Amino acid sequence: MSKIILLHGTDHIIEEPDINIGNEHNDYGKGFYCTKAEEMAKEWACKQNTDGFINSYELNTDGLKILDLTDGQHTVLNWIAILLKYRTFKLSSEIAIDARDYIIEHYSVNISDYDVVIGYRADDSYFQYAESFVSNSLPLRSLNKALKLGKLGEQTVLVSQKAFDQIRFVDAAPVSKDEYYPKFIDRDSSARKAFKQEIKKSKVYRDDIFVLDILREEMQNNDPRIQRIISE
């Protein structure tokens, strides 16, 4: 039996996760969002500036179909395509609207075929990267670099009833807002600062790819130009 430990930070204890409770407009739609990173879970627990709890679970992965968007076989564009299906983007130009439709059509992965999704998180600060890429103001290299954050940048999401049936509550521990809300704010501020720096740097890129290039050239997921930047 293959088991992994998952953590969920929130303002209350959740002993029985429910597939019917959740926001359909989260990164990967309705599901139970967890992380393997303890520090990240503690920040999530206090992100509303309240004391919270870090809930610990054991997931039996036997028989589960897992989509890992960080496995090297998928690109950041696959992640963007899924995000475009579920999150609400500000599509303020014809380019952004066309980009949404093209990316969803050519890069999307059908989550309904899976039980668990492992992928990047899109907290508000990092969501700016995705929106700016779709609106043609941020190149692919900057977007890809922003998401290479190690395990703290990843989340594991249960998206099927089968997965919910195979998760077991272990325990819960209190988390102090006095310690972890400032850490949450600091991480968010650092991400926004890095975002502004990348926007400035993107203006001098000559060998990068913007979303308009993808549209004009009708680039596919296996395009060597995309693969070159993704592999840097």
Secondary structure, DSSP 8 states (H G I E B T S, - for coil): --EEEEEEEESS--SS--TTSS-TTSTTSSSEEEBS-HHHHHHHHTTTSS-EEEEEEEEE-TT--EEETTSSSS-HHHHHHHHHHHS-----SHHHHHHHHHHHHHH---GGG-SEEEEE---HHHHHHHHHHHTTSS-HHHHHHHT--GGGGEEEEE-SHHHHHTEEEEEEEEE-HHHHHHHHHHHHHHHHHHHHHHHHHHTT-SS---HHHHHHHT--TT-HHHHHHHT-
